[in-house]
């Protein structure tokens, strides 16, 4: 039978407790639908940050994240996280593959499944931006399908009833660790393995101009508001006292983004001599949103502002640091999600107060709340375990895929653009084929 969480942050319930009210189900499903719109935000952001000849390709990758990632999550991903059949243990679930159930359990199971699917799809999408403009589309489709395995086990460790990190006392309300840390670490490995874009670091400044600032900023706005569904929906309802925590989560989410935006503007002004770069602002705000997810329902508003500001500064310092060691990340996925999530998990161990209503803090409090160092230690340990898992498994997965299909497209294909080579979309202003070019396009109508 099925095991499902009564929130993305709380301990999962047993079969006898698998009930949900109409009000709670409506809240959770509505939040799920809002979270799914974040795929549009990622697509717009990434298309705005790459050259025009690759903008369709990065949006296509966001589509297959849902198509292939959604398929594998339904087939085996959900069961690996929350399955309760014989053989389930603290490290992985067993059963509930090809999710289905009888009518008596339909409401709770399907509501939980669709909410968790919205989280799982986000973890894979994070990677697509970091490898934009040089990752083979066919190889990426395989990765999207199999990456569910990398996400689902940490999700079960943290939110599953028998998960070992859950029993140790980890606090992660809305996916800071299994979504953003997993996604950010995977993005780092993928970016290193495929290498930088051609001529990215030869001093030609070929990639320093954002293709569409409007698309990038519009994508940020969609993600910004989608994050409210991400965090507020993690109360898994509004009945009882849960609506109070949902409203608190809304305030902390907004305040964190405000802090991130302010810190980004200050950083950019000083670092670039009174120039306000949109890349700093976008990534600073998104990093703040990542950081607040871990304890969004437990922070005070002023703490959220501070946590968001610190995350933004860390991310803005990390961006040039990655370029200095020639790790090419066109959209800033690594500093936003990896750096932001590490700080977000640590911040819980510093700021969180003991929660006596929903018991989301699991009886612990942070260092600054006189709760001792236990929670900080668990948060740090979780970052190390999940981080190492994500780095290692992503490396193994990509090495295996590379044996079947090369991860990186050919140099001449990269120069022509993935839109033309892989999707038959020709941007004539950017297409300059030589007379002896070996490139071939499919014999199907092209879009201009």
N, C-alpha and C positions, 0 to 999 in steps of 0.2 A: 504494500500500500504506500500511499504518498506521505512524505514529510514536507511540510511547508512552513515558512517563517511567518510569525504574526507581525513582523516588520522586518525590513531589511537589516535592522540593527539588533533586534531582540532575539532571544533564544527561540528556536523553532518549536512548534507545539506537537504533541502526539496526536494520533488519529482521533481519540475521543474528544479532543478539544478543538477539532477543526470546524469551527463555525465562524460566520462573519455576518454582521448585520447589513441591512440594505444601505444604510447611511455610510458605513465604513467601506462597503464594496464600491459604492458610487465614488467616494473620495479616492480610493486606490486606483480604480480604473481611469478616472479623469486625470489623475497624476501621471499614470502610465502613458496616456495619450499625449500629454504635454511633453513628457520625456522623449517620446519618439520623434517629436518635432526637432529635437536637438540634432538629429541626423542631418536635417536641412541646414542647421547652423554650421556644423562641421564642414559640410559640402561647400557652402558659400564662403566660409573663411578660407578653406584650402584653395578653392578656385581663384580667390582674390590674391593669394600669395604666390602663385606660380605663373610662369609665362603663359601667354595666350594659347600657344600650341599644345598645352597640356591641361587646360582648365576642364575640359570635358572628361578627360581620363581620371582626374582625381574625384570628380563627382560620380563617375561610374563605379569607382572603388567603394564609395560610401553606399551605393546601392547594393553591391554584392556583399557588403558587410551584413546587411539585413537579410539578403536572400540566402546566402550560404551559412552565415552565422546563426540565423534564425532556424534554419533547417537542422543544423547539428545540435542546437540547444534543445529543440523539441525531441530529437531522436535520443540523445544521451546526456546532454549537458545538465538539464534540470535534475535528472536522476542522480548524476554524479555528485551534485551538491546536496540534495535533500532527500534522496531515496532512503527508505527504511526497511527494505527487505533483508532477508538473512544474508549476512556477510558485511553489512554496514558497520563501519568502524570510525574512529576519530579522524581518519585521513581521507576517506571517500565514501560516498553513499552508493547503495546498490538498489536497483529496481527503479520503477517509474519511468522507464524508457518509453519513447513514443507517447508522450503525455496524453492520458485519457482517463476517464473515471465514470462512475455511476452517478445518476442524477442527485443522489443524496449528498455527495461531496462536490458537486459540480461548481457551486458558487465559490467556495473557499479555494479549491484547487486552481481553477482557471483564473481567478482574480490574482492569486499569488503568482501563478506562472507568468501572466502577461506583465506583471510588475517586474519580476526578476529578469524576464527577457529584455525589457527596456534597459536594464543595467548591463546585461551581458553584451548587447550589441554596441554599447558605448565603448567598452574596453577594447574591442577590435578596431573601431573607427579611429581611435587615437593614433594608431600606427600608420595609417595611410598618409597622413600629412608629413610625417618625418621622412618618408621614402619617396615623396612625390617627384615626378619627372624622370625617374630612372628605373622604377620597379616594374618587372614584367607583369602584365595584367593577368595572364593565365596562372602564373605562380601565386599571385595575390589571391585569386579565387580559392586555390587550395589552402592557402594560409588562413583565409577567413573561415573556412569550414573547420579546420583543425585547431584554430586558436581557442575555440570554446573549451578545449581540454585544459589549456593553461589558465583560463579564468575560473573555471567551475570548481576546481579543487580548493583554491584559496577561499572562494566564496563559502564553500561548505565548512572549511576550517573555522571561519569567522562567524557565520550565521547559522550553521547547521546545529541541530540539537546535540549531536555527539562530537561536534568539531572541537579539536584539541585546543585551538586558540580561544574559542568561545569559553571553554571550561577554565582556561587560565585567567580569563577576565578581560580580554581585549574589548575596547570600546570603539566602535566604528558605526556610526548611525547610518550614513548614506553612501558608503562605498569608497571612501578615501583610499583604502588599502587594496581591495580586490579589483576595483575598477581603475582608479587613476594610477596607483603604484604599479599594478600589473601592466597597464597600458603604457605608462611612461618608460618602464624598464624594458618592455618589449620593443618600444620605439627606438630606444638607445641601441639595442643589439642590432636591430634591422638596419638602422642608419649606418652603423659601423661596418656591417657585413657587405652592404651594397656599395659603400663608398660615396664620396661627394659627387655632385653633378659635374659634368665635363666643364673644365675651365672655371669652376666655382672659386678656386683660390689662386688663380694665376694673375690677379691684379687687374683684370679687365673690367671689373664691376658689372659684369653681364647680368647678374642675378640680384643686384641691390635695389632695383626699382620694382615696387609691388605692381603687379599687372592691373589690379582693380581694387583700389583702396575702398571704394564704395561697397563692393561685394564682401571684402574682408570685414568691414565694420558692421555691415548688415548681418553677417554670420555671427559676429560677436553678440549683437543684440538678441538674436534668436537663442543663442546659447545662454545668455544672461537670464532671460525670462524662463527658459526651459529649466534652469537650475532650481527655480522655485518649486517646480513639480518634483524634481529630483530630491530635494531636501525636505520639503513640507510633506510630501507623500510618504516619507519614510516613517512617519508615526503610524502608518497602516490603519488610518481611520480618524474619525473626529468624535466618536462617542466617548462618554465618560469624561476624563480629563485630557484625552488625546488632542482635542481641538486647541487646547491652551498651548500645548507643546508645538503644534503645527503653526500657530500664529507666532510663537517665539522663534521658530525656525525661519519663518519668512523675514522677520526683522534682522536676525543675525546674518542671514544670507545677503540681504541688501546692504547691511552695514559693512560686512566684509568686503563686498565689491566696491563700496565707497572708499574704504581705506586703501584698497588696492589701486583704485584709480588715482587718488590723491598722491600716493607714494610714487606711482609711475610718472605723473606729471612733474613732480619735484625732481625725481631721478633724471628724467629726460632733459629738463631745463638746465640742470647743473652739468650733466655729462656731455650734452651736445650744444652748450652755449646758447641757452634760451630757445632752442628748437624743440618742439614737442612732436616726437615721432609716434606715429600711430601703432607701430609694432610694439613699442614699449607699453603704450596704454592698453592695447588689446590683450597682450599676454599678461600684463600686470593684473588686470581685472579678472581674467580667467584663472590665473594662478591663485588669486584670493578666494575665488569660488571653490576651487579644488580643496584648498586648505580647510575651509570651514565645514566641509561635508562630514568630517569625522565626528565632530561634536556639535553639530548645528542646533540641536534642540536643547542643549545643555549650557550654552554660553550665555553670559550677559551681553547686552548690546555693545558696551564699550570694549569688551574683550574681543568681540567679533571684529570690530574696527581695527584693533591693534593686530590681531592675527592676520587679517587681510593685508594690512600695510606691510608687515614683515615678510609675508609670502611674496608680495609684489616686488619688494626690494631684492630678495634672494633670487627671484626669477630674472630680474633685469640685470643682475650681475652675472648670472649663469649664461645668458644668451651670448655675450661676447666671449666668455670663457670657452664655450663649445666651439665657436669659430676659431679661436686661437689654437685649438688642437685639431682643427679641420674635421670636425663632426658636423656634417651638413644636414640641417633640419629646417626646411623651407618655412614651416609655419610656427616653429617654436614649441612643438608638442613635448619635447623632452624637458626643457626647463619648466614649462607650465605644469605638466602632469607628474613628472618624477620629482622635481624639486618641491613643488607645491604639496604633493601628497606626503612626502617625508616630513616636512615641517608640520603639516596638518595633523599627522599621527602623534608627533612629539608634543604639539600644543595641547592635545587632550590630557596628556600626563602632567601638564603644568597648570592649566586653568580650570579644568572641569570641577564643578561642585557635585557633591553626593546627591543623587536623585532618589527621592523617597516615594514618588508617585508611580512612575512606570518602571523604575529600577533599571533604567538604561545605562547608568554608570556602574551597575553591578556591585553596589555597596562600597565603591571606592571614590576617592577624590584626588585631585591633582596636587602637586607639590606646593603651589601657591595658595591652595585651600587647606593647608595643614593636613594633607592626606598621606604624607610620606612619599616614598619613592617606588612603591610597588606598581602603581598604575603606569608611571613613566617607564619603568623597566619592562613591563609587558608590552607597551606600545612600541618601544625600541626593539624588543625581541621580535615582534610581529613584522616590523619593517624589514629586519634582516632576513627572516625566514621567507617571507613572501617575495622580497627583492631578489634573493639568491635563486629561489624557485623560478621566477619569471625570466631572469637573465639566462639561466642554464637551459631551461626548456625551450625558450625561444631560439636560442642558438642551435640546439639539436634539431628542432623542427625545421628551421630554415636551411640547415645543412642537408637534411634529407630531401626537402623540396628542390634544392639546387641540383641534386643528383638527377632528378626527373626532368625539371624545367629550370633553365638558368634564371636566377633571381633578377638579374639586371638585363635590360635591353641592350642591343648593340649600340656602339658609338654613333654610327650613321643614323640609326633609328632615333636615338636621343636628340640628335641635331635636327632631324625632321620634325620631331614632336610625336608624342604618343597618340594624340587625337587623330592624326593622319594614318599612322602605321597600324594602330590597333582598333580604330573605330571609323575609319574612312571619312573623317571630317577634316576638310582642307581649309586652313586659314591662309588664303593665298598671299597675304602680306608677309607671312612668315615662312612660306615654302620656297626654298631655293635648292632644288635638286641639281646635282651635277649631271652631265650628259651620260656619264658612265656609272651612274648610281645603281647599286644592286638592290635597292629597296623595291618592294612590291606591295601593292595594295589589293584588297579584295575587290572582285568585280561586282560591286554593288553600288547603287546610287550614293553620291556624296552630298553632304549637307554643307552649305556655305554660310 
